Amino acid sequence: MKIALVDDEERWRKVIYPKVEAYFPEADIQVFSSGEAFLERAEKYEIVFMDVEMGAKDGFETAAEYKEYNSDAIIMILTTHAEMVKRGFAVNAFRYLDKVNVDEELKEAVFAIKKLFAKNKKILVPIIGMGDKIFELKEIVYVETEKRNIIIHTWDKKFNSKMGMAEIEKMLGNAFFRCHKSYIVNLDMVKTINRIDLDLKNGENIFLSIRKSSEFKQRYLNWKYEYANA
């Protein structure tokens, strides 16, 4: 992972850098003292911590230009002036971090980022008649077992695989829940929870095991709370 820290004040760079490094110890963290220097590097970073008040080119202008080059970057605005936050909407900033209270705010922001990365995770699945196919977790609505094989349901397509439910369940991770022996559902795709079934956002309906009902509801509520701002 590549992370950029852009701030023209050395004292703040010294404060922010070790905190970011502690949360992302394996990341390549590059530091820039101006927006111009950052843009000149022309590299793609997954996360950019961007100071607002800089020299000739401020943080908002820098972020806007960078988004044209790398629209997928997560922009984290650093500021000591809360009143400037409104300008961040123009660059679709992910979070606005108050430098004065950076410890607590960075903790929440990193938690949200890691959850977002989990949502955007990709898996490689062998599909019958197609070979290996890459799926983004967010495009999978649910997985259904059929005899010893599985069917992966996306919004408008179905894909058959010889993988087992236990194997695919492990790959899917916490974004999914095995609500029934025959179904693993994407928690983001649940529209309504009924007594013995789930209504999904794509209009389909799948079984909810009575035995797993309480556990599912708790997991679903926790998930919705954790991802509310992710």
Order of alpha helices (4+ residues) and beta strands (2+ residues): beta-alpha-beta-alpha-beta-alpha-beta-beta-alpha-beta-beta-beta-beta-beta-alpha-beta-beta-beta-beta-beta-alpha
